[in-house]
Amino acid sequence: MSLRYVFMGTPDFAVPVLEHLIRNGYPPEAVVTGQDKPQGRGQILQETPVKQCAKKYGITRILQPDDLKSDVFFDEISAIEAECFVVVAFRILPERIFSLPKKGTFNLHGSLLPRYRGAAPIQWALLNGDTETGVTTFFLKPAVDTGSIIGTRKLSVPVTMTGSELHDALAHLGAELTLETLQKIESGTAETKPQEDALATRAPKLTREDFRIDWSRPGKIIRDKIRAFDSYPGAWCYLDGKVVKLFQVDFFPGSPYSSGRNGLITELSKSKITIQVSDGFLTIGELQLEGKRRLSVREVLNGFSIKQSQQFT
């Protein structure tokens, strides 16, 4: 491999991509990632997942800029003389940075662009109940997520798939597409097509209120919200005035037992809680009570008082 490139990424989503490139003979000249941050009760500095991965494979040139617009970072990244930048789940790059490499800067995005431009494409695909999504590589331009498409890979989304499962599946699919894209750029065979802006949809950053369960909504909508936030941060509601997060959800259409009492617990068993919604019933397999860790229904019922006829709000 003769192509000199720099890999830019920070979270877990980018790790399978970096690993796949390295294992297939494409180690980067350098890695750019976020800064170490204090975490946990002891506020111990924690390296980003991408930095940990880079060190694992012996990559020593690791840049962690605080300000992507600074002259210091510009000089550091320019000195590498990379032919291409590969961006996966990183920050918005200034134009003078992504314009540096002569063969361009491309990004891996977790949707089939122009659908779900923005910070949370994986979650929005599940929130909207999509049965298909995928990944896209595209060359950067100043407007976010609008550049010309290099390649795509599609993925079917079953209704049982959670946010964490979709995240991991797209990361591995994206790893394959990123390698293919880099190889095409290296050989000069990369072809692009412009995005159809008229088909664009947004996937903006989510807020705490977006994670809240609205029990007036149809069961399918509630189910999709719970599975979308299964890994983090959890879809939440109230039970007796305290926050509770719900996980492992199924939806069964039907006629509710008690009109107007959406969120009502209609049945308790050792493995699940059944909850009435406007057009049927949801079953929940795991909960996280306020101040507690995530537990199975069996563990919750053994240690806490939850009764039939209580109501989630």
C-alpha positions as CSV (number, residue, x, y, z in Angstrom):
1,M,0.0,0.0,0.0
2,S,1.5,3.3,-1.1
3,L,-1.4,5.7,-0.3
4,R,-0.6,8.0,2.6
5,Y,-3.7,8.7,4.6
6,V,-4.8,10.0,8.0
7,F,-7.6,8.4,9.9
8,M,-9.9,10.7,12.0
9,G,-12.4,9.3,14.5
10,T,-13.2,9.1,18.1
11,P,-16.0,6.7,19.4
12,D,-16.6,3.0,19.3
13,F,-18.3,3.2,15.9
14,A,-14.9,4.1,14.3
15,V,-12.9,1.3,15.8
16,P,-14.0,-1.6,13.6
17,V,-13.2,0.6,10.6
18,L,-9.7,1.5,11.7
19,E,-9.0,-2.2,12.6
20,H,-10.3,-3.4,9.2
21,L,-8.1,-1.0,7.3
22,I,-5.0,-1.9,9.3
23,R,-5.6,-5.7,9.1
24,N,-5.9,-5.4,5.3
25,G,-2.6,-3.6,4.8
26,Y,-3.8,0.0,5.1
27,P,-2.3,1.4,8.3
28,P,-2.7,5.2,8.6
29,E,0.3,7.6,8.7
30,A,-1.4,9.2,11.7
31,V,-4.6,9.1,13.7
32,V,-6.6,12.2,14.8
33,T,-9.0,11.8,17.6
34,G,-10.7,13.5,20.5
35,Q,-8.9,14.5,23.7
36,D,-8.6,12.3,26.8
37,K,-11.5,13.1,29.2
38,P,-12.0,12.4,32.9
39,Q,-14.6,9.7,33.5
40,G,-16.2,7.9,36.4
41,R,-16.3,8.7,40.1
42,G,-12.5,9.1,40.3
43,Q,-12.5,11.3,37.2
44,I,-9.6,9.3,35.7
45,L,-8.5,10.4,32.3
46,Q,-9.8,8.0,29.7
47,E,-8.4,7.7,26.2
48,T,-10.9,7.6,23.3
49,P,-11.7,4.2,21.8
50,V,-9.9,5.2,18.6
51,K,-6.8,6.2,20.5
52,Q,-6.8,2.9,22.3
53,C,-7.1,1.0,19.0
54,A,-4.3,3.0,17.4
55,K,-1.9,2.3,20.3
56,K,-2.9,-1.4,20.1
57,Y,-1.7,-1.6,16.6
58,G,1.5,0.4,17.2
59,I,0.5,3.7,15.7
60,T,2.4,6.3,17.5
61,R,1.5,9.5,15.6
62,I,-1.7,10.4,17.4
63,L,-3.0,14.0,17.2
64,Q,-5.6,15.2,19.7
65,P,-6.3,18.8,18.8
66,D,-8.5,21.0,21.0
67,D,-9.2,23.5,18.3
68,L,-9.5,22.2,14.7
69,K,-9.2,25.8,13.4
70,S,-5.9,26.5,15.1
71,D,-2.7,27.2,13.1
72,V,-0.9,24.6,15.3
73,F,-3.2,21.8,14.2
74,F,-3.1,23.0,10.6
75,D,0.7,22.9,10.7
76,E,0.8,19.5,12.3
77,I,-1.6,17.9,9.9
78,S,0.0,19.6,6.9
79,A,3.4,18.2,7.8
80,I,2.2,14.6,7.4
81,E,1.7,15.3,3.6
82,A,-1.2,12.8,3.4
83,E,-2.9,12.1,0.1
84,C,-6.2,11.4,1.7
85,F,-8.1,11.9,5.0
86,V,-10.6,9.2,6.2
87,V,-13.2,10.5,8.6
88,V,-15.4,8.3,10.7
89,A,-17.6,9.7,13.5
90,F,-15.4,12.8,14.1
91,R,-16.0,16.5,14.5
92,I,-16.9,19.0,11.7
93,L,-13.7,19.8,9.9
94,P,-12.8,23.3,8.7
95,E,-12.6,23.6,4.9
96,R,-8.9,24.4,5.0
97,I,-8.3,21.1,6.7
98,F,-10.4,18.8,4.6
99,S,-9.1,20.5,1.4
100,L,-5.4,19.7,2.2
101,P,-5.0,16.2,0.7
102,K,-4.8,16.1,-3.1
103,K,-7.0,13.0,-3.3
104,G,-9.6,14.4,-1.0
105,T,-11.2,13.8,2.3
106,F,-14.1,11.3,2.6
107,N,-16.5,10.5,5.4
108,L,-18.3,7.3,6.4
109,H,-21.9,8.1,7.4
110,G,-24.3,5.8,9.2
111,S,-27.2,6.1,6.7
112,L,-28.1,6.0,3.0
113,L,-27.5,9.6,2.2
114,P,-29.2,12.0,1.6
115,R,-31.5,10.3,4.1
116,Y,-30.6,11.2,7.7
117,R,-28.1,14.0,7.4
118,G,-26.9,14.9,10.9
119,A,-25.5,13.7,14.2
120,A,-27.9,10.7,14.9
121,P,-28.7,8.8,11.8
122,I,-28.8,5.4,13.5
123,Q,-31.3,6.4,16.2
124,W,-33.5,8.2,13.7
125,A,-33.7,5.2,11.4
126,L,-35.1,3.2,14.3
127,L,-37.3,5.9,15.6
128,N,-39.0,6.1,12.2
129,G,-39.4,2.4,12.0
130,D,-37.2,2.0,8.9
131,T,-36.8,-1.6,7.6
132,E,-33.7,-0.7,5.6
133,T,-30.7,1.6,6.2
134,G,-27.0,1.4,5.4
135,V,-23.8,3.3,5.2
136,T,-22.4,5.9,2.8
137,T,-19.0,7.2,1.9
138,F,-18.8,10.7,0.4
139,F,-16.3,13.5,-0.2
140,L,-16.5,16.4,2.2
141,K,-17.8,19.8,1.2
142,P,-18.5,22.8,3.5
143,A,-22.2,22.0,4.0
144,V,-22.4,19.0,6.4
145,D,-23.2,15.6,4.9
146,T,-23.9,17.0,1.5
147,G,-20.9,15.9,-0.5
148,S,-20.8,13.6,-3.6
149,I,-21.4,10.0,-2.8
150,I,-18.6,7.5,-3.5
151,G,-20.3,4.3,-2.3
152,T,-23.1,2.8,-0.3
153,R,-23.9,-0.5,1.4
154,K,-27.5,-1.5,2.4
155,L,-28.7,-3.3,5.5
156,S,-32.1,-4.8,6.4
157,V,-33.4,-3.8,9.8
158,P,-35.7,-6.3,11.5
159,V,-38.2,-5.0,14.1
160,T,-36.3,-6.9,16.8
161,M,-33.0,-5.0,16.2
162,T,-32.0,-2.6,18.9
163,G,-29.9,0.6,18.6
164,S,-26.8,-1.1,19.9
165,E,-27.2,-4.0,17.4
166,L,-27.7,-1.6,14.5
167,H,-24.8,0.5,15.6
168,D,-22.4,-2.6,15.5
169,A,-23.8,-3.9,12.3
170,L,-23.3,-0.6,10.5
171,A,-19.8,-0.2,11.9
172,H,-18.7,-3.5,10.5
173,L,-20.5,-2.9,7.2
174,G,-18.9,0.6,7.1
175,A,-15.5,-0.9,7.6
176,E,-15.9,-2.9,4.4
177,L,-17.1,0.1,2.5
178,T,-14.4,2.3,3.8
179,L,-11.7,-0.1,2.7
180,E,-13.3,-0.4,-0.7
181,T,-13.5,3.4,-1.0
182,L,-9.9,3.9,0.0
183,Q,-8.7,1.3,-2.5
184,K,-10.7,3.0,-5.3
185,I,-9.2,6.4,-4.4
186,E,-5.7,4.8,-4.4
187,S,-6.2,3.3,-7.8
188,G,-8.0,6.3,-9.3
189,T,-11.2,4.4,-10.0
190,A,-13.5,6.1,-7.5
191,E,-16.6,7.4,-9.2
192,T,-19.0,9.8,-7.5
193,K,-22.6,11.0,-7.9
194,P,-24.2,14.1,-6.4
195,Q,-26.7,13.8,-3.6
196,E,-30.4,14.6,-4.4
197,D,-31.0,17.4,-2.0
198,A,-34.8,17.2,-2.6
199,L,-34.7,13.7,-0.9
200,A,-32.7,14.8,2.1
201,T,-34.0,14.2,5.6
202,R,-32.5,15.4,8.9
203,A,-31.1,13.4,11.9
204,P,-30.4,16.2,14.4
205,K,-28.7,15.7,17.8
206,L,-31.2,14.2,20.3
207,T,-32.1,15.8,23.7
208,R,-33.3,14.2,26.9
209,E,-37.0,14.9,26.0
210,D,-36.5,12.9,22.8
211,F,-35.8,9.9,25.0
212,R,-39.0,10.2,27.0
213,I,-41.8,7.8,26.3
214,D,-45.2,9.3,25.3
215,W,-47.8,6.8,26.3
216,S,-50.4,8.5,24.1
217,R,-48.5,7.4,21.0
218,P,-49.2,4.1,19.1
219,G,-47.5,1.0,20.3
220,K,-45.2,0.7,17.3
221,I,-43.9,4.2,17.9
222,I,-43.2,3.5,21.5
223,R,-41.6,0.1,20.7
224,D,-39.3,1.8,18.1
225,K,-38.3,4.5,20.7
226,I,-37.4,1.9,23.3
227,R,-35.3,-0.2,20.9
228,A,-33.6,2.9,19.4
229,F,-32.2,3.9,22.8
230,D,-31.5,0.4,24.1
231,S,-27.8,0.8,24.5
232,Y,-27.8,4.5,25.5
233,P,-29.3,6.4,27.2
234,G,-32.5,4.4,27.5
235,A,-36.0,5.5,26.8
236,W,-37.6,6.7,30.0
237,C,-40.9,7.5,31.7
238,Y,-42.2,7.7,35.2
239,L,-43.5,5.1,37.7
240,D,-44.8,6.5,40.9
241,G,-43.1,9.8,40.2
242,K,-39.6,8.2,39.7
243,V,-37.7,7.8,36.5
244,V,-37.6,4.3,35.0
245,K,-36.0,3.2,31.8
246,L,-37.5,0.3,29.7
247,F,-35.7,-2.2,27.6
248,Q,-36.2,-5.5,25.6
249,V,-39.5,-4.6,24.1
250,D,-42.1,-6.3,21.9
251,F,-45.4,-5.0,20.6
252,F,-48.6,-6.9,20.2
253,P,-51.5,-5.1,18.4
254,G,-55.0,-5.6,19.9
255,S,-57.8,-4.0,21.8
256,P,-56.8,-2.4,25.2
257,Y,-58.4,-3.7,28.3
258,S,-59.2,-0.3,29.9
259,S,-59.9,2.7,27.6
260,G,-57.8,5.7,28.3
261,R,-55.3,4.1,30.6
262,N,-52.2,3.9,28.4
263,G,-49.1,2.8,30.3
264,L,-51.2,0.6,32.6
265,I,-49.5,-2.6,33.8
266,T,-51.9,-5.4,32.9
267,E,-49.8,-8.5,33.6
268,L,-46.7,-9.5,35.5
269,S,-44.7,-12.7,35.0
270,K,-41.2,-13.9,35.9
271,S,-39.8,-12.7,32.6
272,K,-41.8,-9.8,31.4
273,I,-44.2,-6.9,32.2
274,T,-47.2,-6.3,29.9
275,I,-48.2,-2.7,29.4
276,Q,-51.4,-1.4,27.8
277,V,-51.0,1.1,24.9
278,S,-53.7,2.7,22.7
279,D,-53.7,0.0,20.1
280,G,-52.4,-3.1,21.9
281,F,-49.8,-4.2,24.4
282,L,-46.1,-3.9,25.0
283,T,-44.0,-6.4,26.9
284,I,-40.8,-5.3,28.6
285,G,-38.0,-7.7,29.6
286,E,-35.6,-5.3,31.4
287,L,-35.9,-2.1,33.5
288,Q,-33.7,0.4,35.1
289,L,-35.2,2.0,38.2
290,E,-34.0,5.4,39.2
291,G,-30.5,5.2,40.8
292,K,-30.2,1.5,40.0
293,R,-28.5,-0.6,37.3
294,R,-30.3,-2.2,34.4
295,L,-32.1,-5.4,35.7
296,S,-34.2,-8.2,34.2
297,V,-37.9,-8.3,35.2
298,R,-37.2,-11.3,37.4
299,E,-34.5,-9.3,39.3
300,V,-36.8,-6.3,39.6
301,L,-39.8,-8.2,40.9
302,N,-37.6,-10.0,43.5
303,G,-36.2,-6.8,44.9
304,F,-38.7,-4.1,44.3
305,S,-42.4,-3.5,44.6
306,I,-44.0,-3.3,41.2
307,K,-47.7,-4.4,41.0
308,Q,-50.3,-5.0,38.4
309,S,-52.6,-2.0,37.9
310,Q,-49.7,0.5,38.4
311,Q,-49.3,2.9,35.5
312,F,-46.3,4.2,33.7
313,T,-46.6,7.9,32.8
